């Protein structure tokens, strides 16, 4: 699961960076537009997500956890913006970050079920 999350992050972060939607500053190492620290966080988050959630589809769990993760993720990004480690540009904003996180983790919940059933 962490490989899936890292792949999604790598793809979307680089896509957003390429189109000038955001930029990240003060990283030890960048992989394209993606800071290496994000990969470490994605590894832990993906493994935790895989271990914690049920192996059957539950709409309430899928929607509530995805929403909670989306709100917390956007709040953490807002903190990074406030200390100038992350900068939103053009039309990207925190509201779109909530939607992006929500859709990503809802998709991950479904993919997790597909992987564990095979």
Number of C-alpha atoms within 10 A of each C-alpha: 22 20 13 15 22 19 14 15 17 18 15 15 21 19 15 16 18 13 11 14 17 20 18 18 14 10 12 8 11 14 10 14 20 21 19 15 12 15 19 13 13 21 17 14 16 20 14 13 19 18 11 8 16 14 16 13 14 12 10 9 14 19 15 13 18 22 19 14 17 23 19 13 18 20 15 12 18 19 13 15 15 11 9 12 15 17 18 18 14 9 9 14 15 16 11 12 18 22 15 16 20 23 16 17 22 22 13 22 25 15 14 21 16 13 10 11 9 5
